[in-house]
Amino acid sequence: MKHLNQSVSISMVYPILKTLVHKGFDPDSFFQDVHVDPALMANPDARIPVTELERIMRCAADYTKDLYFGLNQGLRLDFADLGLPGYVMMHSKTIEDALTAYQRYNDILYSGFQLDWEGNGPDLVLRLSVQNENIPMSRHCVEDMAVSVLQLINKLANRRALVREVHFRHEAPDAAGDLSAYMNSFGVAPLFGAENTLLCLSRDILKQPVLYSDARMLKVFETMAEESRADLYASQPFSSKVSRWITENLPSFFPTLQHTAAHLGVSIRTLQSRLREEGTTYNQISVQVRKEMAQRYLERGSYSMGDIAYALHFSEQSAFQNAFKKWTGQTPGQYRASLAESQS
């Protein structure tokens, strides 16, 4: 769903800088060579487009001639690299609480990146994705994120989580079939060219207490993170605020135009006018939110059509099925079957 323009905090570049130093390279020379403004790096509140982070990461991999730059960078992740979201995670009670915090506050660092998970018997499946699949994501960025999530879990739990499977959407690098770097990072060989990027772990890790848990410090950092997140969203398009409000309320309730106007502190007429200025309407946004949530529920495979219809506040299952076919040209069953076929 469209919450924020696809951007990242400049702090997301700092791990690249740290990795360059670790490898013996001069970061100032690197940034000069790849045309990154030093003044931008010195501004802790700056944000850059996702595409610029992608470019810098690819340049760093080429600059260092490291075929596994993303993997190696992820292994060196510290909580300080994540700023406020990292400190909230560090003081959470359990690994599940920490992952929930990661979901909630990751927009502060990287708007558009999503972490979802579900339990499947004894397994925990962590899915990593971006909201806008049209923005190409380099292999190095994807592998960095996958290793980083695993590293955070290991550090929080003070033990190595058991990884059962690793899937990547991208193809394997051309390294004569050598997967030792991946084995060192994950303990298993990944499946490349998969439908989704995911980590499959032992589900019991969710209830593992966090080593550094501190309720008092958690409250302090949560307050700071909420303030930072509010400031970030305050500068976003009005339509993004409406989309976010609808998303956050589903499946508890489906907010009406009146509910939304009241929440945002404007009249219904003003809400409609501001959305019209941005080339959209409340109905178009609500349809887009429902459509994208429906697709995500169907992709998970563990929800029935009735469950999804109920979660998205359709009057009955047939109403959901008719709406979904209107949105996508397929029934929900056909959409799910096409996903299964593409994965086989």
MARPAZA-608759 format. One line per field, with one value per residue (C-alpha): chain; residue in three letters; residue number from 1; x, y, z. Coordinates in steps of 0.001 Angstrom, whole numbers. Layout:
REM residues N
unit	(A|...)
code	(ALA|...)
pos	(NUM|...)
px	(X|...)
py	(Y|...)
pz	(Z|...)
END
This chain:
REM residues 344
unit	(A|A|A|A|A|A|A|A|A|A|A|A|A|A|A|A|A|A|A|A|A|A|A|A|A|A|A|A|A|A|A|A|A|A|A|A|A|A|A|A|A|A|A|A|A|A|A|A|A|A|A|A|A|A|A|A|A|A|A|A|A|A|A|A|A|A|A|A|A|A|A|A|A|A|A|A|A|A|A|A|A|A|A|A|A|A|A|A|A|A|A|A|A|A|A|A|A|A|A|A|A|A|A|A|A|A|A|A|A|A|A|A|A|A|A|A|A|A|A|A|A|A|A|A|A|A|A|A|A|A|A|A|A|A|A|A|A|A|A|A|A|A|A|A|A|A|A|A|A|A|A|A|A|A|A|A|A|A|A|A|A|A|A|A|A|A|A|A|A|A|A|A|A|A|A|A|A|A|A|A|A|A|A|A|A|A|A|A|A|A|A|A|A|A|A|A|A|A|A|A|A|A|A|A|A|A|A|A|A|A|A|A|A|A|A|A|A|A|A|A|A|A|A|A|A|A|A|A|A|A|A|A|A|A|A|A|A|A|A|A|A|A|A|A|A|A|A|A|A|A|A|A|A|A|A|A|A|A|A|A|A|A|A|A|A|A|A|A|A|A|A|A|A|A|A|A|A|A|A|A|A|A|A|A|A|A|A|A|A|A|A|A|A|A|A|A|A|A|A|A|A|A|A|A|A|A|A|A|A|A|A|A|A|A|A|A|A|A|A|A|A|A|A|A|A|A|A|A|A|A|A|A|A|A|A|A|A|A|A|A|A|A|A|A)
code	(MET|LYS|HIS|LEU|ASN|GLN|SER|VAL|SER|ILE|SER|MET|VAL|TYR|PRO|ILE|LEU|LYS|THR|LEU|VAL|HIS|LYS|GLY|PHE|ASP|PRO|ASP|SER|PHE|PHE|GLN|ASP|VAL|HIS|VAL|ASP|PRO|ALA|LEU|MET|ALA|ASN|PRO|ASP|ALA|ARG|ILE|PRO|VAL|THR|GLU|LEU|GLU|ARG|ILE|MET|ARG|CYS|ALA|ALA|ASP|TYR|THR|LYS|ASP|LEU|TYR|PHE|GLY|LEU|ASN|GLN|GLY|LEU|ARG|LEU|ASP|PHE|ALA|ASP|LEU|GLY|LEU|PRO|GLY|TYR|VAL|MET|MET|HIS|SER|LYS|THR|ILE|GLU|ASP|ALA|LEU|THR|ALA|TYR|GLN|ARG|TYR|ASN|ASP|ILE|LEU|TYR|SER|GLY|PHE|GLN|LEU|ASP|TRP|GLU|GLY|ASN|GLY|PRO|ASP|LEU|VAL|LEU|ARG|LEU|SER|VAL|GLN|ASN|GLU|ASN|ILE|PRO|MET|SER|ARG|HIS|CYS|VAL|GLU|ASP|MET|ALA|VAL|SER|VAL|LEU|GLN|LEU|ILE|ASN|LYS|LEU|ALA|ASN|ARG|ARG|ALA|LEU|VAL|ARG|GLU|VAL|HIS|PHE|ARG|HIS|GLU|ALA|PRO|ASP|ALA|ALA|GLY|ASP|LEU|SER|ALA|TYR|MET|ASN|SER|PHE|GLY|VAL|ALA|PRO|LEU|PHE|GLY|ALA|GLU|ASN|THR|LEU|LEU|CYS|LEU|SER|ARG|ASP|ILE|LEU|LYS|GLN|PRO|VAL|LEU|TYR|SER|ASP|ALA|ARG|MET|LEU|LYS|VAL|PHE|GLU|THR|MET|ALA|GLU|GLU|SER|ARG|ALA|ASP|LEU|TYR|ALA|SER|GLN|PRO|PHE|SER|SER|LYS|VAL|SER|ARG|TRP|ILE|THR|GLU|ASN|LEU|PRO|SER|PHE|PHE|PRO|THR|LEU|GLN|HIS|THR|ALA|ALA|HIS|LEU|GLY|VAL|SER|ILE|ARG|THR|LEU|GLN|SER|ARG|LEU|ARG|GLU|GLU|GLY|THR|THR|TYR|ASN|GLN|ILE|SER|VAL|GLN|VAL|ARG|LYS|GLU|MET|ALA|GLN|ARG|TYR|LEU|GLU|ARG|GLY|SER|TYR|SER|MET|GLY|ASP|ILE|ALA|TYR|ALA|LEU|HIS|PHE|SER|GLU|GLN|SER|ALA|PHE|GLN|ASN|ALA|PHE|LYS|LYS|TRP|THR|GLY|GLN|THR|PRO|GLY|GLN|TYR|ARG|ALA|SER|LEU|ALA|GLU|SER|GLN|SER)
pos	(1|2|3|4|5|6|7|8|9|10|11|12|13|14|15|16|17|18|19|20|21|22|23|24|25|26|27|28|29|30|31|32|33|34|35|36|37|38|39|40|41|42|43|44|45|46|47|48|49|50|51|52|53|54|55|56|57|58|59|60|61|62|63|64|65|66|67|68|69|70|71|72|73|74|75|76|77|78|79|80|81|82|83|84|85|86|87|88|89|90|91|92|93|94|95|96|97|98|99|100|101|102|103|104|105|106|107|108|109|110|111|112|113|114|115|116|117|118|119|120|121|122|123|124|125|126|127|128|129|130|131|132|133|134|135|136|137|138|139|140|141|142|143|144|145|146|147|148|149|150|151|152|153|154|155|156|157|158|159|160|161|162|163|164|165|166|167|168|169|170|171|172|173|174|175|176|177|178|179|180|181|182|183|184|185|186|187|188|189|190|191|192|193|194|195|196|197|198|199|200|201|202|203|204|205|206|207|208|209|210|211|212|213|214|215|216|217|218|219|220|221|222|223|224|225|226|227|228|229|230|231|232|233|234|235|236|237|238|239|240|241|242|243|244|245|246|247|248|249|250|251|252|253|254|255|256|257|258|259|260|261|262|263|264|265|266|267|268|269|270|271|272|273|274|275|276|277|278|279|280|281|282|283|284|285|286|287|288|289|290|291|292|293|294|295|296|297|298|299|300|301|302|303|304|305|306|307|308|309|310|311|312|313|314|315|316|317|318|319|320|321|322|323|324|325|326|327|328|329|330|331|332|333|334|335|336|337|338|339|340|341|342|343|344)
px	(0|1123|2065|5138|7032|9691|12581|15165|16890|20453|21432|20820|23989|26081|26434|27835|30366|31228|31687|33978|36160|36239|37518|40240|38705|38484|34759|35361|37050|34265|31498|33365|33744|30034|28934|27342|27219|29247|26806|24000|25928|26452|22711|21191|17631|18158|16262|17139|15137|15229|16742|19693|20385|20247|22756|25163|24977|25692|28566|30032|29907|31669|34127|35230|34905|32932|30479|28759|28818|25225|25733|28924|27393|24374|26627|28116|24782|24533|21428|22870|22710|18897|18579|15311|13720|16798|16616|12893|13638|16537|14352|11274|10136|10239|11470|7863|7496|10776|9663|6355|8310|10434|7242|5780|8804|10698|9200|11492|14402|13052|9549|8251|10081|7814|8449|5572|5466|3182|3335|3008|3085|6574|7856|8049|8018|9434|8661|10675|9270|8931|5622|6486|7663|8294|11358|14174|15980|19572|20670|22997|20192|17928|20659|21689|18109|17723|20973|20258|16886|18500|21374|18936|17056|20278|21586|18278|17859|21561|21539|21659|18194|17688|17192|15302|15061|16072|14402|15477|13556|16770|19022|22280|25415|27792|30327|30666|28018|29929|27323|29749|29116|25404|26082|28213|25478|22393|23575|21673|21928|19273|16732|17183|14587|11816|8382|9132|12127|11726|13403|11928|12949|11893|8689|9758|12121|9138|8652|12355|12983|15077|18436|18430|14728|14068|10472|11463|13855|11344|8763|11294|12372|8811|7753|10671|9975|6286|7233|9729|7198|4514|6903|7717|4092|3152|5097|3441|661|-2839|-3814|-1034|-2483|-5903|-4444|-2506|-5592|-7709|-4936|-4324|-8022|-8582|-9653|-10980|-13374|-13689|-13587|-16128|-15529|-17018|-14735|-11688|-12516|-13048|-9767|-7810|-9541|-11099|-14605|-15826|-15813|-12195|-11108|-12698|-11209|-7674|-7844|-9167|-6150|-3935|-5857|-7719|-10853|-11661|-13339|-10296|-7977|-10225|-10522|-6731|-6195|-8712|-7276|-3686|-4649|-6706|-3762|-1461|-3931|-4328|-558|-152|-2383|-3588|-6815|-10131|-12175|-14664|-11891|-10611|-14101|-14727|-11353|-11964|-15543|-17489|-21113|-20640|-18101|-19727|-19448|-15699|-15299|-17156|-15123|-11815|-12669|-13535|-10165|-7927|-9866|-9560|-11609|-9762|-9583|-8030|-5560|-4473|-4242|-2029|286|510|1207|4008|5634|5511)
py	(0|3503|5117|7191|8199|5555|7034|6050|7835|8892|6708|3692|4698|4608|784|1036|3559|1263|-1700|311|1256|-2375|-3388|-725|1761|5525|6408|10050|8985|6523|9088|11551|8947|8029|11686|11696|15172|15237|17808|15275|12676|15215|15897|13233|14256|13890|11316|10026|8094|4304|4255|6313|3843|1065|2908|3534|-123|-1399|1071|-60|-3703|-2822|-493|-3187|-6034|-7941|-10354|-10758|-7146|-7237|-10482|-9240|-5897|-7546|-9670|-6504|-4939|-3244|-1934|1563|1269|1189|4211|4459|1320|-641|595|-201|-3722|-4100|-3339|-5341|-8251|-11098|-11682|-11461|-8051|-6928|-8008|-6195|-3049|-3525|-3619|-544|1732|630|3515|5806|4120|2700|3542|855|-2132|-4741|-7579|-10020|-13352|-16267|-19495|-22731|-25632|-25675|-23146|-19364|-17875|-14347|-12633|-9640|-7445|-3897|-2134|-993|-4017|-1749|-317|-2788|-3943|-5046|-8457|-6801|-4827|-7884|-10088|-7346|-7105|-10882|-11325|-8217|-9561|-12853|-11072|-8958|-12060|-13859|-10893|-10247|-13896|-14348|-17571|-18638|-19180|-22416|-21551|-24209|-22524|-19331|-18215|-15351|-13990|-13082|-15560|-16827|-14767|-16077|-17692|-21183|-22554|-21666|-21122|-21132|-17425|-18177|-21260|-19140|-16513|-18714|-22236|-23522|-23093|-20722|-21433|-18802|-17644|-18237|-16591|-14688|-13682|-15394|-16980|-20098|-20500|-22598|-21020|-21285|-18328|-15944|-16546|-16245|-13419|-10517|-10411|-6616|-6177|-3129|-1915|1589|2155|601|3237|6042|4843|3997|7557|8955|6609|7574|11253|10637|8619|11285|13978|11850|11282|14912|15888|13263|13729|13852|10742|8790|9725|8504|5227|4699|5380|2841|230|597|125|-3012|-5615|-4021|-1811|-245|3538|5620|8965|10596|8608|9572|13274|13349|11507|13918|16956|18274|18543|15971|18643|19586|15945|15392|18596|17787|14282|15704|18035|14923|13232|10658|10064|8382|5528|4938|4818|2456|149|119|-685|-3529|-4902|-4964|-6444|-9128|-10035|-10315|-12528|-14759|-14990|-16270|-19233|-19841|-17803|-18982|-16790|-16285|-15160|-12599|-11297|-10856|-9162|-6670|-5983|-7305|-8152|-11691|-13891|-13518|-9716|-10050|-12497|-10205|-7164|-9014|-10142|-6547|-5364|-8010|-9836|-13065|-14633|-15042|-18786|-18234|-15736|-18194|-21043|-18932|-18243|-21949|-22775|-20205|-21694|-25290)
pz	(0|-742|2548|1821|-1239|-1725|251|2820|5650|4858|7827|5570|3725|6916|6952|3419|4702|7608|5268|3005|5993|7157|3725|3820|1383|1858|1996|1050|-2180|-2883|-2397|-4578|-7319|-7245|-6994|-3532|-1981|1290|2713|2289|4260|7061|7447|9760|8805|5051|2994|-446|-3070|-2828|-6303|-5044|-2237|-4817|-6990|-4111|-3020|-6539|-6902|-3564|-4659|-7918|-6155|-3691|-6228|-3607|-5222|-1838|-656|624|2528|4143|5055|6699|8899|10434|11375|14775|16518|16294|12484|12759|15030|16976|15452|16520|20100|20333|19140|21541|24580|23474|25628|23066|19520|18311|19980|18399|14908|15420|16309|13188|11137|12786|12697|9621|7615|9615|7855|4614|3441|1147|2643|4219|6643|7157|8873|9546|11511|9590|12043|13594|11033|11062|7546|7269|3944|2758|12|-1274|-1799|-5308|-7266|-10267|-8520|-9258|-6149|-6480|-5282|-2784|-1122|-899|556|2971|4288|4609|6536|8627|9812|10777|12529|14547|15675|16645|18623|20373|21358|22172|20180|16554|15132|13229|9547|7634|4221|2422|-820|-3092|-6059|-7865|-9590|-8089|-8769|-11398|-9098|-10569|-8240|-5060|-2316|630|1363|1746|3841|6178|6465|6797|7491|4434|670|-712|-3424|-6152|-8675|-6129|-6096|-2865|-795|2561|5550|7141|10801|13734|15093|18720|18236|18439|22173|22956|25486|24242|25989|26482|27355|29555|29950|31064|28165|25763|26689|26168|22727|21625|22423|20444|17525|17454|17344|14536|12569|13035|11789|8762|7835|8449|5335|3126|550|1977|14|1764|5151|4073|2766|5974|8132|6247|6343|10060|10867|8816|9793|13025|11067|7636|8120|6237|4581|7697|10039|7996|7831|11611|12228|10033|11551|8336|6907|4400|1695|2484|2475|-934|-2301|-1147|-2590|-5866|-5981|-5798|-8598|-6544|-4456|-1168|-3021|-5255|-2240|-280|-3302|-3739|-48|-135|-3374|-2141|1234|-522|-2749|259|2140|-917|-1362|2190|1346|4904|4772|3356|1004|3828|6195|3698|2911|6642|7269|4453|5607|2643|3391|2126|385|-3036|-2813|-2197|-5081|-7480|-6379|-6714|-10259|-11141|-9748|-11316|-14024|-11989|-9237|-5902|-6586|-10014|-8579|-5866|-8397|-10678|-7748|-6925|-10583|-10800|-7694|-8931)
END
